[in-house]
Amino acid sequence: MIVANINLPRILRVGAGASQQVAATLVDLNLNNPLLVTDPFMVECGYCRRLEEQLEAGGFDYGVFADCVPDPTTDSVYAALKVLREGRHDCVVALGGGSSMDTAKAAAVLVDRDAPMRNYKVPYLIDGGVPIIAIPTTAGTGSEATRVAVISDTQTQEKMLCMGLGLMPMAALVDYELTLTMPYRLTADTGLDSLCHALEAYVSRKSNVFTDDVALNAMRSIYQNIRTACEEPDNRHAREAMMLAATQGGIAFANASVTLIHGMSRPIGALFHVPHGMSNAMLLPEITAWSVSHAQARYAHCARFMGVAQESDSDELACGKLVEALRVLCADLSVPTPGEFGIAEQDWLGSMELMAQQALDSGSPANNPRIPHANEIVELYRRVWH
């Protein structure tokens, strides 16, 4: 008998207006001096100020670090860590997308440690630190419900996967109204990232009875709503569905692990600065096509549950329909090829062996239904290019 190990935030508040409960959440957790960790856009659009007004009305001392960068680097983490330590803050409140949340997470667990971040990448499991309250503003990473952070090492350019209970937010305030201003490209890329989370969690070798239902519901909701969310940004039903599915996807993969798609995606982001969700989407159809033969029944069930295959279809036919549906979805959402993104062919082809080794080092490919060797990952990178 396999026992699933499930980790979740202690407090999970979901729905319109959830982000307006920051002060109440701090009181519930007996926290008094938060550091808001966010990015310049959140300041510019006024979302950061809304949180500050809550804290001021509640009489809290607080600080602000608003210099998070996309695909967070160790330099950015160390800058946030300096503010956290100097202010003697007793928690961090992360406001933004995955980059802000991962920056806040990393700073929170490093507060009492002196070694560099690279010392704590997987397989190290990092614990301790100050509590984290996560407020996502994109429907994508699911980082508000995971014990995971991805940080790029400024010196080595490695995109490091870090894991441990110290990275799990103590509270998550999931407010879909914060996503109503998301532009088309960000909506598409983060939504496809969530779809990868759910699909990978379901077919992962670490899947379990708890995460299976969560992943399936997230998959179906994303597939049914992502086009509408992109084309009708003010559609509250689609935005709410995508936000909930993103959190569900985070819960699923945090407790069942991602697979080959994410393993191959991280090096693309690190070397070529492709946004994380977009790099996953570049890989999604091809890696799924390569993997389905080793878990036909599970991939076929995904296809039927998402509504792209009939109950009467054979598993083989359903798997084929799933791959085709993913290709069409990525085309409909204008996911670029690596070349269309602007990567030079010689740079891509010349980096394939390095990317393959970094993918294997992450550990994620070992969770895939079909476990690849390095030369097979190189060939998959070649297929994705062509």
Secondary structure as a PSIPRED ss2 file (coil, helix, strand):
# PSIPRED VFORMAT (PSIPRED V4.0)

   1 M C   1.000  0.000  0.000
   2 I C   1.000  0.000  0.000
   3 V C   1.000  0.000  0.000
   4 A C   1.000  0.000  0.000
   5 N C   1.000  0.000  0.000
   6 I C   1.000  0.000  0.000
   7 N C   1.000  0.000  0.000
   8 L C   1.000  0.000  0.000
   9 P C   1.000  0.000  0.000
  10 R C   1.000  0.000  0.000
  11 I E   0.000  0.000  1.000
  12 L E   0.000  0.000  1.000
  13 R E   0.000  0.000  1.000
  14 V E   0.000  0.000  1.000
  15 G C   1.000  0.000  0.000
  16 A C   1.000  0.000  0.000
  17 G C   1.000  0.000  0.000
  18 A H   0.000  1.000  0.000
  19 S H   0.000  1.000  0.000
  20 Q H   0.000  1.000  0.000
  21 Q H   0.000  1.000  0.000
  22 V H   0.000  1.000  0.000
  23 A H   0.000  1.000  0.000
  24 A H   0.000  1.000  0.000
  25 T H   0.000  1.000  0.000
  26 L H   0.000  1.000  0.000
  27 V H   0.000  1.000  0.000
  28 D H   0.000  1.000  0.000
  29 L C   1.000  0.000  0.000
  30 N C   1.000  0.000  0.000
  31 L C   1.000  0.000  0.000
  32 N C   1.000  0.000  0.000
  33 N C   1.000  0.000  0.000
  34 P E   0.000  0.000  1.000
  35 L E   0.000  0.000  1.000
  36 L E   0.000  0.000  1.000
  37 V E   0.000  0.000  1.000
  38 T C   1.000  0.000  0.000
  39 D C   1.000  0.000  0.000
  40 P H   0.000  1.000  0.000
  41 F H   0.000  1.000  0.000
  42 M H   0.000  1.000  0.000
  43 V H   0.000  1.000  0.000
  44 E H   0.000  1.000  0.000
  45 C C   1.000  0.000  0.000
  46 G C   1.000  0.000  0.000
  47 Y H   0.000  1.000  0.000
  48 C H   0.000  1.000  0.000
  49 R H   0.000  1.000  0.000
  50 R H   0.000  1.000  0.000
  51 L H   0.000  1.000  0.000
  52 E H   0.000  1.000  0.000
  53 E H   0.000  1.000  0.000
  54 Q H   0.000  1.000  0.000
  55 L H   0.000  1.000  0.000
  56 E H   0.000  1.000  0.000
  57 A H   0.000  1.000  0.000
  58 G C   1.000  0.000  0.000
  59 G C   1.000  0.000  0.000
  60 F C   1.000  0.000  0.000
  61 D C   1.000  0.000  0.000
  62 Y C   1.000  0.000  0.000
  63 G E   0.000  0.000  1.000
  64 V E   0.000  0.000  1.000
  65 F E   0.000  0.000  1.000
  66 A C   1.000  0.000  0.000
  67 D C   1.000  0.000  0.000
  68 C C   1.000  0.000  0.000
  69 V C   1.000  0.000  0.000
  70 P C   1.000  0.000  0.000
  71 D C   1.000  0.000  0.000
  72 P C   1.000  0.000  0.000
  73 T E   0.000  0.000  1.000
  74 T H   0.000  1.000  0.000
  75 D H   0.000  1.000  0.000
  76 S H   0.000  1.000  0.000
  77 V H   0.000  1.000  0.000
  78 Y H   0.000  1.000  0.000
  79 A H   0.000  1.000  0.000
  80 A H   0.000  1.000  0.000
  81 L H   0.000  1.000  0.000
  82 K H   0.000  1.000  0.000
  83 V H   0.000  1.000  0.000
  84 L H   0.000  1.000  0.000
  85 R H   0.000  1.000  0.000
  86 E H   0.000  1.000  0.000
  87 G C   1.000  0.000  0.000
  88 R C   1.000  0.000  0.000
  89 H C   1.000  0.000  0.000
  90 D C   1.000  0.000  0.000
  91 C E   0.000  0.000  1.000
  92 V E   0.000  0.000  1.000
  93 V E   0.000  0.000  1.000
  94 A E   0.000  0.000  1.000
  95 L E   0.000  0.000  1.000
  96 G E   0.000  0.000  1.000
  97 G C   1.000  0.000  0.000
  98 G H   0.000  1.000  0.000
  99 S H   0.000  1.000  0.000
 100 S H   0.000  1.000  0.000
 101 M H   0.000  1.000  0.000
 102 D H   0.000  1.000  0.000
 103 T H   0.000  1.000  0.000
 104 A H   0.000  1.000  0.000
 105 K H   0.000  1.000  0.000
 106 A H   0.000  1.000  0.000
 107 A H   0.000  1.000  0.000
 108 A H   0.000  1.000  0.000
 109 V H   0.000  1.000  0.000
 110 L H   0.000  1.000  0.000
 111 V C   1.000  0.000  0.000
 112 D C   1.000  0.000  0.000
 113 R C   1.000  0.000  0.000
 114 D C   1.000  0.000  0.000
 115 A C   1.000  0.000  0.000
 116 P C   1.000  0.000  0.000
 117 M H   0.000  1.000  0.000
 118 R H   0.000  1.000  0.000
 119 N H   0.000  1.000  0.000
 120 Y H   0.000  1.000  0.000
 121 K C   1.000  0.000  0.000
 122 V C   1.000  0.000  0.000
 123 P C   1.000  0.000  0.000
 124 Y C   1.000  0.000  0.000
 125 L E   0.000  0.000  1.000
 126 I C   1.000  0.000  0.000
 127 D C   1.000  0.000  0.000
 128 G C   1.000  0.000  0.000
 129 G C   1.000  0.000  0.000
 130 V C   1.000  0.000  0.000
 131 P C   1.000  0.000  0.000
 132 I E   0.000  0.000  1.000
 133 I E   0.000  0.000  1.000
 134 A E   0.000  0.000  1.000
 135 I E   0.000  0.000  1.000
 136 P E   0.000  0.000  1.000
 137 T C   1.000  0.000  0.000
 138 T C   1.000  0.000  0.000
 139 A C   1.000  0.000  0.000
 140 G C   1.000  0.000  0.000
 141 T C   1.000  0.000  0.000
 142 G C   1.000  0.000  0.000
 143 S H   0.000  1.000  0.000
 144 E H   0.000  1.000  0.000
 145 A H   0.000  1.000  0.000
 146 T C   1.000  0.000  0.000
 147 R C   1.000  0.000  0.000
 148 V E   0.000  0.000  1.000
 149 A E   0.000  0.000  1.000
 150 V E   0.000  0.000  1.000
 151 I E   0.000  0.000  1.000
 152 S E   0.000  0.000  1.000
 153 D C   1.000  0.000  0.000
 154 T C   1.000  0.000  0.000
 155 Q C   1.000  0.000  0.000
 156 T C   1.000  0.000  0.000
 157 Q C   1.000  0.000  0.000
 158 E C   1.000  0.000  0.000
 159 K E   0.000  0.000  1.000
 160 M E   0.000  0.000  1.000
 161 L E   0.000  0.000  1.000
 162 C E   0.000  0.000  1.000
 163 M E   0.000  0.000  1.000
 164 G C   1.000  0.000  0.000
 165 L H   0.000  1.000  0.000
 166 G H   0.000  1.000  0.000
 167 L H   0.000  1.000  0.000
 168 M C   1.000  0.000  0.000
 169 P C   1.000  0.000  0.000
 170 M C   1.000  0.000  0.000
 171 A E   0.000  0.000  1.000
 172 A E   0.000  0.000  1.000
 173 L E   0.000  0.000  1.000
 174 V E   0.000  0.000  1.000
 175 D C   1.000  0.000  0.000
 176 Y H   0.000  1.000  0.000
 177 E H   0.000  1.000  0.000
 178 L H   0.000  1.000  0.000
 179 T H   0.000  1.000  0.000
 180 L C   1.000  0.000  0.000
 181 T C   1.000  0.000  0.000
 182 M C   1.000  0.000  0.000
 183 P C   1.000  0.000  0.000
 184 Y H   0.000  1.000  0.000
 185 R H   0.000  1.000  0.000
 186 L H   0.000  1.000  0.000
 187 T H   0.000  1.000  0.000
 188 A H   0.000  1.000  0.000
 189 D H   0.000  1.000  0.000
 190 T H   0.000  1.000  0.000
 191 G H   0.000  1.000  0.000
 192 L H   0.000  1.000  0.000
 193 D H   0.000  1.000  0.000
 194 S H   0.000  1.000  0.000
 195 L H   0.000  1.000  0.000
 196 C H   0.000  1.000  0.000
 197 H H   0.000  1.000  0.000
 198 A H   0.000  1.000  0.000
 199 L H   0.000  1.000  0.000
 200 E H   0.000  1.000  0.000
 201 A H   0.000  1.000  0.000
 202 Y H   0.000  1.000  0.000
 203 V H   0.000  1.000  0.000
 204 S C   1.000  0.000  0.000
 205 R C   1.000  0.000  0.000
 206 K C   1.000  0.000  0.000
 207 S C   1.000  0.000  0.000
 208 N C   1.000  0.000  0.000
 209 V H   0.000  1.000  0.000
 210 F H   0.000  1.000  0.000
 211 T H   0.000  1.000  0.000
 212 D H   0.000  1.000  0.000
 213 D H   0.000  1.000  0.000
 214 V H   0.000  1.000  0.000
 215 A H   0.000  1.000  0.000
 216 L H   0.000  1.000  0.000
 217 N H   0.000  1.000  0.000
 218 A H   0.000  1.000  0.000
 219 M H   0.000  1.000  0.000
 220 R H   0.000  1.000  0.000
 221 S H   0.000  1.000  0.000
 222 I H   0.000  1.000  0.000
 223 Y H   0.000  1.000  0.000
 224 Q H   0.000  1.000  0.000
 225 N H   0.000  1.000  0.000
 226 I H   0.000  1.000  0.000
 227 R H   0.000  1.000  0.000
 228 T H   0.000  1.000  0.000
 229 A H   0.000  1.000  0.000
 230 C H   0.000  1.000  0.000
 231 E H   0.000  1.000  0.000
 232 E C   1.000  0.000  0.000
 233 P C   1.000  0.000  0.000
 234 D C   1.000  0.000  0.000
 235 N C   1.000  0.000  0.000
 236 R H   0.000  1.000  0.000
 237 H H   0.000  1.000  0.000
 238 A H   0.000  1.000  0.000
 239 R H   0.000  1.000  0.000
 240 E H   0.000  1.000  0.000
 241 A H   0.000  1.000  0.000
 242 M H   0.000  1.000  0.000
 243 M H   0.000  1.000  0.000
 244 L H   0.000  1.000  0.000
 245 A H   0.000  1.000  0.000
 246 A H   0.000  1.000  0.000
 247 T H   0.000  1.000  0.000
 248 Q H   0.000  1.000  0.000
 249 G H   0.000  1.000  0.000
 250 G H   0.000  1.000  0.000
 251 I H   0.000  1.000  0.000
 252 A H   0.000  1.000  0.000
 253 F H   0.000  1.000  0.000
 254 A H   0.000  1.000  0.000
 255 N H   0.000  1.000  0.000
 256 A H   0.000  1.000  0.000
 257 S C   1.000  0.000  0.000
 258 V C   1.000  0.000  0.000
 259 T C   1.000  0.000  0.000
 260 L H   0.000  1.000  0.000
 261 I H   0.000  1.000  0.000
 262 H H   0.000  1.000  0.000
 263 G H   0.000  1.000  0.000
 264 M H   0.000  1.000  0.000
 265 S H   0.000  1.000  0.000
 266 R H   0.000  1.000  0.000
 267 P H   0.000  1.000  0.000
 268 I H   0.000  1.000  0.000
 269 G H   0.000  1.000  0.000
 270 A H   0.000  1.000  0.000
 271 L H   0.000  1.000  0.000
 272 F H   0.000  1.000  0.000
 273 H C   1.000  0.000  0.000
 274 V C   1.000  0.000  0.000
 275 P C   1.000  0.000  0.000
 276 H H   0.000  1.000  0.000
 277 G H   0.000  1.000  0.000
 278 M H   0.000  1.000  0.000
 279 S H   0.000  1.000  0.000
 280 N H   0.000  1.000  0.000
 281 A H   0.000  1.000  0.000
 282 M H   0.000  1.000  0.000
 283 L H   0.000  1.000  0.000
 284 L H   0.000  1.000  0.000
 285 P H   0.000  1.000  0.000
 286 E H   0.000  1.000  0.000
 287 I H   0.000  1.000  0.000
 288 T H   0.000  1.000  0.000
 289 A H   0.000  1.000  0.000
 290 W H   0.000  1.000  0.000
 291 S H   0.000  1.000  0.000
 292 V H   0.000  1.000  0.000
 293 S H   0.000  1.000  0.000
 294 H H   0.000  1.000  0.000
 295 A C   1.000  0.000  0.000
 296 Q H   0.000  1.000  0.000
 297 A H   0.000  1.000  0.000
 298 R H   0.000  1.000  0.000
 299 Y H   0.000  1.000  0.000
 300 A H   0.000  1.000  0.000
 301 H H   0.000  1.000  0.000
 302 C H   0.000  1.000  0.000
 303 A H   0.000  1.000  0.000
 304 R H   0.000  1.000  0.000
 305 F H   0.000  1.000  0.000
 306 M H   0.000  1.000  0.000
 307 G C   1.000  0.000  0.000
 308 V C   1.000  0.000  0.000
 309 A C   1.000  0.000  0.000
 310 Q C   1.000  0.000  0.000
 311 E C   1.000  0.000  0.000
 312 S C   1.000  0.000  0.000
 313 D C   1.000  0.000  0.000
 314 S C   1.000  0.000  0.000
 315 D H   0.000  1.000  0.000
 316 E H   0.000  1.000  0.000
 317 L H   0.000  1.000  0.000
 318 A H   0.000  1.000  0.000
 319 C H   0.000  1.000  0.000
 320 G H   0.000  1.000  0.000
 321 K H   0.000  1.000  0.000
 322 L H   0.000  1.000  0.000
 323 V H   0.000  1.000  0.000
 324 E H   0.000  1.000  0.000
 325 A H   0.000  1.000  0.000
 326 L H   0.000  1.000  0.000
 327 R H   0.000  1.000  0.000
 328 V H   0.000  1.000  0.000
 329 L H   0.000  1.000  0.000
 330 C H   0.000  1.000  0.000
 331 A H   0.000  1.000  0.000
 332 D H   0.000  1.000  0.000
 333 L C   1.000  0.000  0.000
 334 S C   1.000  0.000  0.000
 335 V C   1.000  0.000  0.000
 336 P C   1.000  0.000  0.000
 337 T C   1.000  0.000  0.000
 338 P H   0.000  1.000  0.000
 339 G H   0.000  1.000  0.000
 340 E H   0.000  1.000  0.000
 341 F H   0.000  1.000  0.000
 342 G C   1.000  0.000  0.000
 343 I C   1.000  0.000  0.000
 344 A C   1.000  0.000  0.000
 345 E H   0.000  1.000  0.000
 346 Q H   0.000  1.000  0.000
 347 D H   0.000  1.000  0.000
 348 W H   0.000  1.000  0.000
 349 L H   0.000  1.000  0.000
 350 G H   0.000  1.000  0.000
 351 S H   0.000  1.000  0.000
 352 M H   0.000  1.000  0.000
 353 E H   0.000  1.000  0.000
 354 L H   0.000  1.000  0.000
 355 M H   0.000  1.000  0.000
 356 A H   0.000  1.000  0.000
 357 Q H   0.000  1.000  0.000
 358 Q H   0.000  1.000  0.000
 359 A H   0.000  1.000  0.000
 360 L H   0.000  1.000  0.000
 361 D H   0.000  1.000  0.000
 362 S H   0.000  1.000  0.000
 363 G C   1.000  0.000  0.000
 364 S H   0.000  1.000  0.000
 365 P H   0.000  1.000  0.000
 366 A H   0.000  1.000  0.000
 367 N H   0.000  1.000  0.000
 368 N C   1.000  0.000  0.000
 369 P C   1.000  0.000  0.000
 370 R C   1.000  0.000  0.000
 371 I C   1.000  0.000  0.000
 372 P C   1.000  0.000  0.000
 373 H C   1.000  0.000  0.000
 374 A H   0.000  1.000  0.000
 375 N H   0.000  1.000  0.000
 376 E H   0.000  1.000  0.000
 377 I H   0.000  1.000  0.000
 378 V H   0.000  1.000  0.000
 379 E H   0.000  1.000  0.000
 380 L H   0.000  1.000  0.000
 381 Y H   0.000  1.000  0.000
 382 R H   0.000  1.000  0.000
 383 R H   0.000  1.000  0.000
 384 V H   0.000  1.000  0.000
 385 W H   0.000  1.000  0.000
 386 H C   1.000  0.000  0.000
